[in-house]
Amino acid sequence: MIDAAGLRVMRAIAEEGSFTAAALALGYSQPAVSQMVKRLEQRTGTVLVEKVGRSVRLTEAGAVLARHAEPVLQALDAAEEEVAAIAGLRSGRVRLMAFPSSSVTLVPRALAKVRERYPDVAVTFTEAEPPESLAALRAGECDLAVAFSYEGGALERSGDLEGLEVRPLLHEQVQVALPVDHPLAEQEVVSMTDLTDEDWIAGCPRCRGHLLQLAHDAGFAPRVAFETEDYVAVQGFVAAGLGVALIPDLIRAATRNDDVVIRPLAPQSHRHIHVVTTEDLAKVPTVAATLDALCEVARAAAGVPA
C-alpha cells in the first residue's frame, strides 16, 4: 500500500536530489528516509531510486510516484483543512427538523444564536411532526429532530426513541382556548367534564390523540368540528365561536388573539418537548453547537438562569 508519507518522501527526493537533502526538507533523519524508500520498494515490488555517485536519481517507477504525489498530497491537504474547519466550526452544516409550533419561538431563537456564534455554519430547517422527523433522523435525512410527546402518549409508550439520544427542552402545560364570551371564560380553571357538549378544533394526529384521551378520561367523545395544524388559525376558529381547542404554553406565549381566553384544565395536561439525535451525531461539532443553543433557549423560555 502506498501511503501519504511515502509519497511525500518521493516528492522530496525528486525535488532535492538526495536522501540527505530530502531528509532535511522533511525534518526526518537520513536513515528514516532510506528506510521509507526501502519499505515503499517492497510494497511496489520494484526499484524506485538508484544511486548516481553521491546523489540519487528516480527510476521510471519512482518518477511516476513523484509525479502523482503532488495532486494526491494537495487533495489530502485540502481534505485535512476542510475537516479541521468543520471540527473548528469554521465550516460544516446541520440539518434540523422540528414540529410547526416549535418554529414560532424556540427554533428560530436557537438558530439565531448558532448564526451569531458560528456564521460559517450552514443550517437547514424543515418542519415535520415527530413521527416523520424521527423517521428522517433514523434514515440519515436530518441530524436533529425537535419533537414532543404528551404524558402517557404514544411516543412515550412506544419504541420510537429507542437507541436515540434524547435531551429534554421544555415541560409545558396544555390549556383550553375559549371564545371571550364563552360561559366558562370567567372561570379560573376549566374542567374537561364541563366541555362535554362543545365543538372542538383539533390539530395534528398526535394532538388529536391527546384530545381523545383527555375526553375519554372525562367520560365523553369529543365532537371534532374543524381540523388545522396552524395554531393562529385555531385561535381564529375559537374567536369566531366555532369551537374550543387545546393550546400548549409555547403557543400561548407566542401568539395572542384578544377574542380568545386561555384557561388551565382540570385535570392538568402537559406536553414534553425534546430534541433527538443519535449518539454519534451528538459528537459532531455543528450538531453539538445547535443542541447547546436549543437547550439554552429552552432554559430561558422556562425562566431558568443560564
Backbone bond lengths (Angstrom), bond angles and torsions (degrees), N, CA, C in turn:
res aa  C-N    CA-C-N  psi(-1)  N-CA   C-N-CA  omega(-1)  CA-C   N-CA-C  phi
1 M - - - 1.463 - - 1.524 109.73 -
2 I 1.303 116.61 131.15 1.465 121.94 177.85 1.520 108.17 -89.04
3 D 1.337 116.93 120.11 1.457 120.27 -178.36 1.526 110.88 -104.94
4 A 1.345 114.97 171.28 1.463 120.17 -177.04 1.525 111.63 -63.60
5 A 1.342 117.18 -37.81 1.465 120.06 -179.58 1.526 110.91 -62.44
6 G 1.340 116.51 -41.32 1.453 120.60 178.58 1.520 111.42 -63.55
7 L 1.335 116.80 -40.82 1.458 120.33 178.49 1.526 111.55 -64.63
8 R 1.318 116.76 -38.15 1.469 119.77 178.05 1.530 111.08 -64.33
9 V 1.325 116.08 -38.70 1.463 119.91 177.94 1.522 110.59 -64.76
10 M 1.326 117.92 -44.78 1.461 120.53 -179.58 1.523 110.79 -63.88
11 R 1.300 117.87 -38.80 1.456 120.40 178.20 1.520 110.81 -65.49
12 A 1.335 116.62 -41.29 1.461 120.36 -179.53 1.523 111.59 -66.86
13 I 1.317 117.77 -39.52 1.477 120.55 178.21 1.521 109.92 -63.86
14 A 1.343 116.47 -41.73 1.460 119.98 179.27 1.522 111.20 -62.69
15 E 1.336 116.48 -37.36 1.468 120.32 -177.37 1.531 112.84 -81.04
16 E 1.345 117.74 -34.31 1.470 121.34 -172.61 1.527 113.45 -98.45
17 G 1.322 118.03 -26.73 1.453 121.01 175.05 1.514 116.13 86.87
18 S 1.332 119.44 -0.03 1.465 121.48 176.86 1.508 109.80 -157.01
19 F 1.357 115.32 159.98 1.459 119.74 177.09 1.523 110.81 -63.87
20 T 1.335 116.59 -41.10 1.464 121.29 -176.68 1.530 110.64 -63.08
21 A 1.328 116.29 -48.37 1.461 119.78 -179.32 1.529 110.96 -66.74
22 A 1.327 116.43 -37.96 1.468 119.53 177.55 1.519 110.69 -63.89
23 A 1.334 116.59 -40.39 1.464 120.80 178.69 1.520 110.93 -61.97
24 L 1.347 116.66 -42.84 1.471 120.54 178.96 1.530 110.25 -63.70
25 A 1.323 117.74 -41.30 1.462 121.14 -178.66 1.522 112.11 -65.36
26 L 1.331 114.70 -34.42 1.472 119.03 -177.43 1.525 113.12 -91.50
27 G 1.328 117.16 -14.15 1.458 120.15 -176.11 1.510 112.46 80.95
28 Y 1.348 117.00 22.66 1.460 121.97 177.95 1.527 108.77 -104.07
29 S 1.313 115.39 170.83 1.465 120.05 170.06 1.532 108.58 -85.15
30 Q 1.360 115.91 155.78 1.468 119.09 179.87 1.533 112.11 -61.96
31 P 1.376 118.80 -41.98 1.468 118.28 176.56 1.526 112.83 -61.11
32 A 1.340 116.67 -34.71 1.463 119.11 179.54 1.515 111.13 -64.21
33 V 1.353 116.92 -40.36 1.461 120.84 177.84 1.524 110.34 -63.81
34 S 1.333 116.10 -43.37 1.469 119.94 179.02 1.518 111.17 -60.13
35 Q 1.333 116.71 -44.00 1.460 120.73 179.91 1.523 111.63 -64.19
36 M 1.323 116.50 -38.23 1.465 119.64 -179.60 1.523 110.68 -67.69
37 V 1.346 116.95 -36.77 1.463 119.85 176.88 1.524 110.30 -65.64
38 K 1.344 116.62 -45.10 1.470 119.79 179.23 1.525 111.15 -59.96
39 R 1.334 116.44 -43.80 1.458 120.24 179.79 1.534 111.13 -62.99
40 L 1.330 115.85 -39.13 1.458 119.77 179.29 1.529 110.78 -68.03
41 E 1.332 116.91 -37.03 1.466 120.52 177.20 1.524 111.05 -65.25
42 Q 1.344 116.11 -38.14 1.461 119.28 177.16 1.525 111.10 -64.11
43 R 1.310 116.04 -39.78 1.460 120.08 -178.14 1.532 112.16 -70.82
44 T 1.333 116.19 -35.80 1.462 119.18 -178.23 1.526 112.06 -88.35
45 G 1.332 116.76 -17.72 1.456 120.37 178.79 1.516 114.26 75.80
46 T 1.331 116.97 23.68 1.472 119.63 179.85 1.527 109.75 -153.96
47 V 1.329 115.92 161.86 1.468 121.84 178.05 1.522 109.17 -76.76
48 L 1.314 116.11 133.82 1.460 121.13 -177.45 1.530 112.38 -109.96
49 V 1.346 116.99 -26.80 1.466 121.37 -176.51 1.522 108.77 -134.33
50 E 1.329 116.32 136.35 1.461 120.44 174.47 1.530 109.13 -121.14
51 K 1.356 115.92 144.39 1.458 121.19 179.83 1.514 109.74 -80.89
52 V 1.334 115.95 137.13 1.465 122.74 176.30 1.525 106.78 -132.38
53 G 1.337 116.18 91.76 1.458 120.49 -174.43 1.511 109.74 65.69
54 R 1.355 115.53 -125.76 1.466 119.83 -179.82 1.529 111.97 -91.20
55 S 1.282 115.68 -0.69 1.460 119.20 178.96 1.524 109.52 -114.59
56 V 1.300 115.88 -179.99 1.455 121.06 178.26 1.518 108.83 -129.69
57 R 1.310 114.59 161.99 1.451 120.60 -179.69 1.525 107.92 -139.73
58 L 1.303 115.88 141.83 1.467 120.49 179.16 1.515 110.04 -75.96
59 T 1.313 115.01 139.57 1.459 120.02 171.48 1.529 108.60 -75.55
60 E 1.321 115.79 177.90 1.473 118.68 178.68 1.520 110.69 -58.45
61 A 1.354 116.78 -43.72 1.468 120.07 179.01 1.525 110.77 -65.64
62 G 1.337 116.91 -40.12 1.458 120.34 178.14 1.511 111.83 -62.54
63 A 1.343 116.16 -39.25 1.461 120.22 179.20 1.529 111.14 -65.78
64 V 1.330 115.83 -35.55 1.472 119.02 177.08 1.525 110.35 -61.81
65 L 1.340 116.13 -46.29 1.465 119.34 178.83 1.516 111.44 -62.50
66 A 1.330 116.52 -43.15 1.463 119.40 -179.57 1.529 110.93 -63.07
67 R 1.345 116.73 -38.73 1.464 120.27 -179.41 1.529 111.15 -65.99
68 H 1.327 116.23 -41.11 1.476 119.11 -179.58 1.522 112.63 -79.33
69 A 1.329 116.60 -16.88 1.461 120.02 -176.89 1.524 111.77 -60.71
70 E 1.343 116.82 -41.31 1.464 120.27 -173.54 1.526 112.98 -59.96
71 P 1.345 120.21 -55.68 1.472 118.69 -179.71 1.527 113.24 -65.58
72 V 1.349 115.78 -34.51 1.476 118.66 179.39 1.520 110.22 -65.07
73 L 1.323 116.81 -46.50 1.470 120.36 -178.61 1.525 110.95 -68.50
74 Q 1.317 117.43 -34.96 1.468 119.52 175.74 1.527 110.66 -63.11
75 A 1.342 116.13 -41.68 1.469 119.54 178.58 1.520 111.11 -64.73
76 L 1.347 116.88 -40.41 1.459 120.28 178.04 1.518 111.28 -64.73
77 D 1.338 116.87 -42.63 1.470 120.69 178.66 1.529 110.30 -62.26
78 A 1.343 116.34 -40.71 1.461 119.80 178.94 1.523 110.95 -65.38
79 A 1.341 115.54 -40.60 1.472 119.35 178.39 1.518 111.13 -63.79
80 E 1.331 116.66 -42.44 1.464 120.61 178.54 1.520 110.96 -61.87
81 E 1.329 116.77 -40.01 1.461 120.40 179.87 1.521 111.01 -66.86
82 E 1.344 117.04 -41.06 1.465 119.75 179.22 1.522 111.31 -65.14
83 V 1.337 116.08 -42.44 1.464 119.81 178.43 1.521 110.31 -64.05
84 A 1.343 116.98 -41.71 1.467 120.77 178.31 1.522 110.88 -62.82
85 A 1.350 116.22 -36.81 1.470 119.81 178.25 1.519 110.98 -65.64
86 I 1.333 116.24 -41.61 1.467 119.91 178.49 1.526 110.30 -65.71
87 A 1.328 116.26 -45.00 1.472 120.15 -179.96 1.518 111.05 -63.31
88 G 1.328 116.51 -32.54 1.460 120.59 -179.14 1.507 113.55 -92.79
89 L 1.342 118.14 9.95 1.461 124.55 179.13 1.522 111.84 59.41
90 R 1.331 116.72 27.96 1.465 121.64 171.21 1.524 110.30 -93.09
91 S 1.307 116.24 0.11 1.458 122.51 -179.92 1.525 107.12 -163.41
92 G 1.327 116.20 -173.13 1.459 119.97 176.95 1.513 112.15 104.51
93 R 1.340 114.64 175.55 1.458 120.75 -177.17 1.518 108.89 -144.32
94 V 1.309 115.05 162.02 1.461 121.19 170.59 1.522 107.19 -143.26
95 R 1.346 115.82 136.26 1.462 121.56 -178.90 1.524 108.29 -108.87
96 L 1.329 115.51 117.81 1.461 121.60 -174.71 1.521 110.55 -114.81
97 M 1.330 115.42 135.15 1.460 121.98 170.31 1.520 108.14 -119.17
98 A 1.329 116.29 140.73 1.460 119.70 -179.26 1.515 109.78 -151.32
99 F 1.333 116.00 151.59 1.461 120.26 -179.63 1.539 109.09 -73.53
100 P 1.336 117.59 152.56 1.464 120.86 -168.85 1.522 116.07 -53.82
101 S 1.321 119.20 -44.99 1.461 118.08 -174.40 1.526 112.66 -68.83
102 S 1.332 117.91 -22.14 1.471 119.41 176.11 1.511 111.45 -74.32
103 S 1.341 116.72 -18.62 1.459 119.83 -179.54 1.522 112.05 -82.74
104 V 1.323 117.28 1.12 1.460 120.39 176.48 1.525 110.57 -74.95
105 T 1.322 117.24 -44.70 1.471 120.22 -177.09 1.519 112.50 -134.47
106 L 1.319 117.55 -51.43 1.462 122.33 -170.51 1.529 112.24 -58.55
107 V 1.315 116.66 -54.63 1.466 121.19 -175.18 1.524 112.49 -67.99
108 P 1.340 120.54 -50.28 1.469 118.39 -178.47 1.524 113.14 -61.43
109 R 1.318 118.09 -35.19 1.467 119.55 178.79 1.527 111.18 -67.33
110 A 1.326 116.05 -38.76 1.463 119.41 178.00 1.526 111.09 -66.62
111 L 1.337 116.28 -44.02 1.459 119.24 -178.85 1.524 111.37 -67.49
112 A 1.317 117.28 -30.52 1.467 119.95 175.55 1.527 110.44 -64.37
113 K 1.330 117.19 -38.25 1.458 120.55 177.24 1.535 111.01 -65.61
114 V 1.331 116.62 -41.69 1.462 119.94 178.26 1.520 110.30 -61.25
115 R 1.332 117.31 -44.70 1.473 120.45 -179.22 1.527 110.68 -64.68
116 E 1.325 116.48 -40.09 1.468 119.66 -179.18 1.526 111.12 -64.87
117 R 1.341 116.40 -41.06 1.461 119.87 -175.71 1.523 112.74 -83.46
118 Y 1.321 116.78 -34.34 1.465 120.91 -175.48 1.528 108.67 -133.71
119 P 1.324 117.60 75.23 1.473 120.67 -173.41 1.516 114.62 -62.95
120 D 1.326 118.16 -17.88 1.464 120.22 -178.61 1.525 113.03 -92.43
121 V 1.321 117.04 -1.27 1.465 120.96 177.60 1.530 108.98 -86.66
122 A 1.318 116.33 129.19 1.466 121.52 -179.63 1.527 109.60 -93.49
123 V 1.314 116.54 128.85 1.470 121.80 178.67 1.515 108.86 -118.81
124 T 1.320 116.55 128.36 1.464 120.58 172.59 1.528 108.17 -109.71
125 F 1.322 115.46 144.19 1.466 120.74 -175.56 1.525 110.14 -131.33
126 T 1.333 115.20 134.91 1.456 121.93 177.05 1.519 108.86 -134.77
127 E 1.326 116.97 135.34 1.464 120.42 175.85 1.522 110.14 -80.90
128 A 1.310 115.69 134.31 1.468 120.48 177.57 1.519 108.88 -162.47
129 E 1.318 115.76 141.05 1.465 120.76 175.74 1.535 109.20 -72.87
130 P 1.333 117.60 159.53 1.472 120.88 -174.22 1.521 117.12 -50.52
131 P 1.315 121.93 -43.60 1.479 116.44 -179.32 1.523 112.11 -59.53
132 E 1.330 116.00 -43.13 1.462 120.60 -178.38 1.529 111.27 -69.59
133 S 1.329 116.88 -43.78 1.468 119.69 -176.63 1.529 111.73 -67.86
134 L 1.326 117.32 -37.55 1.465 119.83 178.98 1.526 110.77 -69.00
135 A 1.336 116.78 -36.86 1.464 120.07 175.95 1.525 110.43 -64.94
136 A 1.332 116.46 -38.60 1.461 120.31 178.65 1.523 110.93 -66.35
137 L 1.317 116.92 -38.03 1.466 120.90 177.83 1.520 110.49 -62.51
138 R 1.315 116.96 -45.68 1.469 120.32 179.58 1.538 111.57 -66.18
139 A 1.331 116.51 -28.93 1.459 120.36 -179.13 1.528 112.32 -85.34
140 G 1.334 116.86 -1.59 1.453 120.32 -179.91 1.518 113.78 79.93
141 E 1.329 117.07 17.79 1.460 120.77 -177.48 1.529 112.53 -92.77
142 C 1.310 117.84 -8.61 1.461 121.56 172.69 1.522 108.50 -149.55
143 D 1.327 116.33 165.94 1.463 121.68 -177.54 1.527 112.24 -104.09
144 L 1.314 116.42 -27.94 1.458 122.31 -178.86 1.523 109.12 -139.27
145 A 1.319 116.36 143.32 1.466 120.91 175.69 1.527 108.39 -131.14
146 V 1.323 116.65 120.95 1.467 121.07 172.27 1.525 106.22 -88.99
147 A 1.320 115.54 117.53 1.468 121.05 -173.36 1.522 109.45 -128.57
148 F 1.322 115.90 174.59 1.469 120.14 177.85 1.523 109.11 -144.65
149 S 1.318 114.09 159.69 1.458 120.84 174.39 1.520 108.21 -148.79
150 Y 1.307 115.23 154.45 1.463 120.74 175.39 1.515 109.31 -99.11
151 E 1.304 116.60 153.53 1.460 120.85 179.48 1.522 109.82 -55.35
152 G 1.342 114.96 122.55 1.445 119.62 -179.77 1.510 114.79 74.37
153 G 1.358 116.21 9.07 1.447 120.20 -177.16 1.517 112.89 -77.21
154 A 1.331 114.64 179.69 1.463 120.85 -174.36 1.514 112.52 -61.32
155 L 1.334 117.51 -38.01 1.461 119.98 -177.56 1.517 110.93 -65.13
156 E 1.323 117.17 -39.34 1.455 120.37 -179.80 1.518 111.64 -70.05
157 R 1.332 117.19 -33.10 1.452 119.89 -176.68 1.523 112.86 -84.66
158 S 1.331 116.17 -25.00 1.463 119.25 -173.66 1.519 110.53 -89.83
159 G 1.340 114.44 -178.10 1.455 119.72 177.83 1.515 112.38 -96.25
160 D 1.345 117.99 22.83 1.459 121.11 -177.65 1.519 112.25 -56.75
161 L 1.333 117.13 -32.67 1.465 121.27 -175.16 1.523 112.45 -100.67
162 E 1.326 117.76 2.39 1.460 120.68 -176.71 1.532 110.42 -62.65
163 G 1.323 115.90 129.99 1.446 121.68 178.40 1.513 114.50 81.04
164 L 1.326 117.99 0.09 1.461 121.83 179.29 1.525 110.30 -104.58
165 E 1.313 115.46 159.74 1.468 120.58 176.84 1.520 107.84 -95.92
166 V 1.320 116.32 122.33 1.460 122.12 -174.89 1.528 109.32 -118.24
167 R 1.325 116.20 127.30 1.465 120.75 176.31 1.521 109.14 -119.25
168 P 1.317 117.47 122.97 1.462 119.87 179.92 1.524 111.69 -68.22
169 L 1.320 115.88 141.32 1.460 120.71 177.96 1.524 111.08 -112.37
170 L 1.334 116.77 -56.93 1.465 120.97 -176.53 1.524 110.71 -139.88
171 H 1.319 114.86 149.06 1.463 122.64 171.24 1.525 104.42 -121.08
172 E 1.329 116.74 105.36 1.464 119.76 -171.04 1.528 111.65 -118.26
173 Q 1.302 114.14 154.96 1.448 120.82 178.59 1.531 109.90 -86.22
174 V 1.321 115.87 143.04 1.465 121.82 173.77 1.527 107.43 -105.38
175 Q 1.337 116.42 126.84 1.457 121.00 -176.24 1.522 109.93 -120.34
176 V 1.328 116.29 -178.54 1.453 120.45 -177.88 1.524 109.27 -111.40
177 A 1.329 115.68 135.52 1.470 121.81 176.96 1.527 108.84 -99.70
178 L 1.334 115.32 130.87 1.463 122.33 -177.51 1.521 109.72 -128.22
179 P 1.346 117.65 151.31 1.466 118.69 170.69 1.528 109.76 -59.87
180 V 1.320 116.92 146.83 1.463 120.56 -174.50 1.533 112.35 -60.00
181 D 1.333 117.33 -26.93 1.460 120.28 -179.72 1.527 112.86 -98.70
182 H 1.333 117.15 14.69 1.464 120.97 179.88 1.530 110.33 -68.18
183 P 1.316 118.86 143.55 1.477 121.37 -179.83 1.528 113.46 -56.89
184 L 1.332 118.03 -27.47 1.463 120.80 -179.07 1.526 113.27 -90.78
185 A 1.334 116.51 -2.44 1.462 120.00 -173.69 1.527 112.69 -64.52
186 E 1.311 118.44 -24.22 1.465 121.47 -178.38 1.525 112.44 -83.88
187 Q 1.329 117.75 -10.85 1.460 119.65 -179.31 1.529 110.23 -77.55
188 E 1.316 115.77 145.30 1.465 120.13 178.74 1.517 110.82 -73.98
189 V 1.326 117.20 -35.16 1.454 123.06 178.37 1.521 107.92 -133.57
190 V 1.346 116.02 136.90 1.464 120.74 -178.53 1.526 109.11 -110.24
191 S 1.320 116.10 128.35 1.456 121.17 177.74 1.523 110.11 -82.81
192 M 1.338 116.11 139.70 1.463 119.95 176.46 1.520 111.31 -58.16
193 T 1.320 117.47 -32.47 1.465 119.77 -179.38 1.526 111.89 -66.26
194 D 1.341 117.04 -21.93 1.469 120.18 177.59 1.520 112.38 -80.39
195 L 1.335 117.01 -5.12 1.472 121.13 -176.43 1.525 111.65 -107.42
196 T 1.321 115.95 15.94 1.465 121.45 -175.00 1.526 112.71 -56.61
197 D 1.326 117.53 -41.53 1.466 121.30 -173.03 1.525 113.46 -96.16
198 E 1.311 117.56 10.24 1.461 120.73 -177.07 1.529 112.13 -82.63
199 D 1.340 115.54 151.86 1.460 121.45 164.22 1.535 107.24 -81.81
200 W 1.327 115.44 148.06 1.467 119.88 -176.30 1.529 110.75 -122.16
201 I 1.316 114.43 145.70 1.461 121.85 168.94 1.516 105.79 -104.67
202 A 1.339 116.82 119.91 1.461 121.19 -174.50 1.525 110.64 -113.33
203 G 1.344 115.73 159.00 1.455 121.32 -176.92 1.512 113.22 -109.21
204 C 1.336 115.17 -131.60 1.465 121.41 -175.66 1.536 110.35 -64.69
205 P 1.326 117.71 165.06 1.474 120.14 -178.58 1.522 113.12 -54.56
206 R 1.336 117.60 -40.73 1.462 120.06 179.99 1.520 111.05 -66.47
207 C 1.347 116.24 -37.48 1.468 120.17 178.51 1.526 110.79 -69.14
208 R 1.340 116.32 -39.89 1.469 119.18 176.80 1.519 110.59 -63.68
209 G 1.330 115.63 -38.19 1.465 119.12 177.26 1.512 111.82 -61.49
210 H 1.320 116.22 -38.36 1.467 119.85 178.38 1.528 110.83 -66.96
211 L 1.319 115.90 -42.37 1.472 120.03 176.88 1.525 110.39 -59.66
212 L 1.323 116.34 -45.68 1.463 119.85 179.80 1.525 111.47 -60.02
213 Q 1.335 116.50 -39.54 1.458 120.03 -179.62 1.517 111.30 -67.12
214 L 1.341 116.22 -45.72 1.468 119.56 178.92 1.535 110.65 -60.15
215 A 1.329 115.52 -44.51 1.467 119.19 -179.58 1.528 111.00 -65.82
216 H 1.314 116.79 -40.96 1.466 120.52 178.35 1.521 110.67 -59.71
217 D 1.341 116.34 -43.56 1.468 120.17 178.95 1.522 111.52 -64.31
218 A 1.362 115.92 -27.64 1.459 119.95 179.61 1.532 111.90 -88.87
219 G 1.341 116.69 -2.28 1.450 120.44 173.98 1.509 116.04 92.58
220 F 1.337 118.72 21.97 1.464 118.91 177.71 1.528 110.02 -147.29
221 A 1.321 115.15 165.13 1.464 121.96 175.04 1.523 107.86 -105.10
222 P 1.328 118.53 121.50 1.471 120.03 -175.76 1.528 112.02 -68.56
223 R 1.301 115.37 145.61 1.457 121.94 178.15 1.534 107.31 -96.63
224 V 1.350 115.91 97.94 1.466 120.79 -177.52 1.523 108.46 -82.93
225 A 1.327 115.84 111.97 1.461 121.34 -176.58 1.521 112.80 -92.68
226 F 1.358 116.53 -33.92 1.454 120.91 -177.71 1.529 109.21 -140.94
227 E 1.334 115.64 150.90 1.460 120.62 -179.70 1.534 109.74 -131.21
228 T 1.309 116.48 127.13 1.462 121.95 174.19 1.520 108.61 -156.46
229 E 1.340 116.14 143.63 1.458 120.71 177.95 1.521 111.73 -94.13
230 D 1.328 117.03 -0.55 1.463 122.69 179.66 1.528 108.16 -91.37
231 Y 1.349 116.14 112.73 1.463 118.65 -175.01 1.522 112.99 -72.23
232 V 1.336 118.17 -22.89 1.462 119.70 171.90 1.526 109.27 -65.82
233 A 1.333 115.76 -42.54 1.460 119.94 176.67 1.525 111.18 -65.80
234 V 1.334 116.73 -39.00 1.468 120.52 177.95 1.524 109.95 -54.83
235 Q 1.345 116.10 -48.41 1.461 119.13 -178.86 1.526 111.43 -68.16
236 G 1.345 116.63 -29.55 1.461 118.96 175.63 1.515 111.54 -65.19
237 F 1.344 116.53 -41.82 1.468 120.59 177.09 1.530 110.81 -63.15
238 V 1.347 114.91 -42.65 1.469 119.38 179.47 1.527 110.04 -63.41
239 A 1.336 116.73 -45.41 1.473 121.18 -178.87 1.522 111.25 -60.26
240 A 1.330 116.23 -32.79 1.468 120.29 -179.75 1.520 112.65 -79.59
241 G 1.340 117.30 0.34 1.449 121.17 178.30 1.509 114.21 78.58
242 L 1.336 116.38 21.69 1.465 119.83 -177.04 1.518 113.36 -89.23
243 G 1.318 117.61 -5.09 1.451 120.50 179.02 1.517 111.29 160.21
244 V 1.335 115.53 -173.83 1.459 122.39 177.14 1.530 107.05 -119.46
245 A 1.333 116.08 167.91 1.460 118.67 -175.57 1.512 110.65 -154.26
246 L 1.320 116.02 159.48 1.452 122.07 172.72 1.528 108.90 -88.92
247 I 1.338 115.82 134.60 1.472 121.32 -177.28 1.529 109.04 -130.07
248 P 1.337 118.83 120.73 1.467 120.13 175.88 1.524 111.32 -76.45
249 D 1.331 116.27 156.01 1.465 121.55 -177.35 1.522 112.85 -56.89
250 L 1.335 117.40 -35.21 1.458 120.64 -178.18 1.530 110.77 -58.64
251 I 1.327 116.63 -37.83 1.458 121.16 178.75 1.522 110.47 -79.28
252 R 1.308 116.00 -40.73 1.474 119.44 -179.43 1.528 110.95 -58.07
253 A 1.333 116.49 -37.73 1.457 120.36 -178.62 1.527 112.74 -76.39
254 A 1.340 116.82 -22.09 1.460 119.91 -173.24 1.525 113.37 -99.59
255 T 1.323 118.11 -28.14 1.466 121.05 -177.91 1.526 109.60 -128.29
256 R 1.295 114.61 151.65 1.461 118.76 -178.43 1.519 110.29 -143.98
257 N 1.324 114.79 139.73 1.458 121.65 174.63 1.526 106.66 -130.78
258 D 1.316 116.81 119.01 1.470 120.57 -174.98 1.519 113.26 -65.61
259 D 1.317 116.90 -14.56 1.463 120.27 179.30 1.520 112.13 -96.39
260 V 1.352 115.91 11.77 1.465 121.22 179.96 1.522 108.90 -127.22
261 V 1.320 116.51 137.97 1.462 121.20 171.93 1.527 107.76 -115.00
262 I 1.315 115.32 144.57 1.458 120.80 -177.62 1.519 108.75 -120.37
263 R 1.319 115.77 126.61 1.463 121.06 -174.82 1.532 110.59 -127.13
264 P 1.335 117.18 148.28 1.468 120.87 175.01 1.522 110.89 -64.21
265 L 1.322 114.36 151.26 1.457 120.99 179.13 1.523 111.29 -98.14
266 A 1.310 114.90 154.36 1.460 121.59 169.84 1.526 107.38 -127.65
267 P 1.337 118.51 120.60 1.462 125.62 -0.28 1.534 111.74 -71.80
268 Q 1.328 115.33 160.46 1.450 119.88 -178.25 1.536 111.41 -63.88
269 S 1.323 114.40 150.22 1.460 121.15 178.04 1.525 108.54 -127.84
270 H 1.348 116.67 140.27 1.460 119.87 -177.70 1.525 111.39 -134.06
271 R 1.314 114.20 153.26 1.458 121.71 176.30 1.533 108.75 -125.55
272 H 1.327 115.69 137.46 1.456 121.31 179.06 1.534 109.07 -104.53
273 I 1.308 116.17 128.45 1.464 121.48 176.33 1.520 108.41 -109.49
274 H 1.306 116.54 133.17 1.450 120.62 -178.84 1.520 109.90 -143.89
275 V 1.313 115.68 161.47 1.459 121.13 175.55 1.527 107.25 -112.77
276 V 1.312 115.92 134.78 1.464 122.23 -171.69 1.525 109.94 -121.36
277 T 1.316 116.42 137.72 1.463 122.22 173.82 1.526 107.07 -148.92
278 T 1.325 116.69 -167.23 1.463 120.15 174.77 1.525 108.72 -107.29
279 E 1.311 116.12 162.81 1.463 120.42 -178.53 1.526 110.96 -59.46
280 D 1.322 117.20 -40.68 1.465 120.27 -178.73 1.526 111.46 -72.28
281 L 1.336 117.34 -43.45 1.460 119.68 -179.60 1.520 112.02 -63.37
282 A 1.320 117.21 -31.09 1.469 120.53 -179.65 1.520 111.93 -62.50
283 K 1.336 117.44 -18.64 1.470 121.58 179.78 1.522 112.58 -90.53
284 V 1.331 116.78 -10.25 1.469 120.50 178.07 1.532 108.21 -72.30
285 P 1.335 118.73 129.15 1.475 120.48 -173.50 1.521 114.54 -54.22
286 T 1.334 118.49 -43.87 1.461 119.46 -178.31 1.531 111.19 -66.01
287 V 1.317 116.51 -38.67 1.473 120.74 178.78 1.526 109.90 -68.21
288 A 1.327 116.46 -44.22 1.466 120.40 179.56 1.526 110.82 -61.40
289 A 1.333 117.45 -40.19 1.465 120.90 179.71 1.522 111.09 -64.92
290 T 1.334 117.26 -39.17 1.467 120.64 178.81 1.521 110.88 -71.11
291 L 1.329 117.17 -38.50 1.466 120.88 174.03 1.525 110.71 -56.91
292 D 1.326 115.95 -47.72 1.464 120.24 -178.90 1.523 111.08 -61.02
293 A 1.331 116.83 -41.17 1.462 120.34 -179.68 1.526 111.34 -65.65
294 L 1.322 117.47 -41.74 1.465 120.82 178.05 1.525 110.99 -62.52
295 C 1.331 116.37 -43.98 1.471 120.18 179.43 1.525 110.77 -65.16
296 E 1.330 117.22 -37.69 1.461 120.99 179.70 1.517 111.29 -65.54
297 V 1.326 116.69 -44.70 1.464 120.54 179.44 1.530 110.47 -66.32
298 A 1.330 116.82 -37.91 1.471 120.48 178.87 1.531 110.74 -63.96
299 R 1.338 116.07 -41.95 1.479 118.76 178.22 1.533 110.42 -62.00
300 A 1.320 116.98 -40.95 1.463 120.01 178.66 1.529 111.28 -64.53
301 A 1.341 116.27 -40.07 1.471 120.12 178.79 1.524 111.42 -64.73
302 A 1.340 116.08 -31.85 1.460 120.44 179.84 1.525 112.07 -86.58
303 G 1.338 116.81 -2.21 1.456 120.96 -179.96 1.507 113.89 77.82
304 V 1.345 116.89 22.12 1.463 121.57 178.55 1.518 108.78 -90.89
305 P 1.350 119.48 129.05 1.462 120.68 179.70 1.514 111.58 -59.76
306 A 1.323 116.21 145.72 1.474 121.34 179.77 1.514 111.06 -67.86
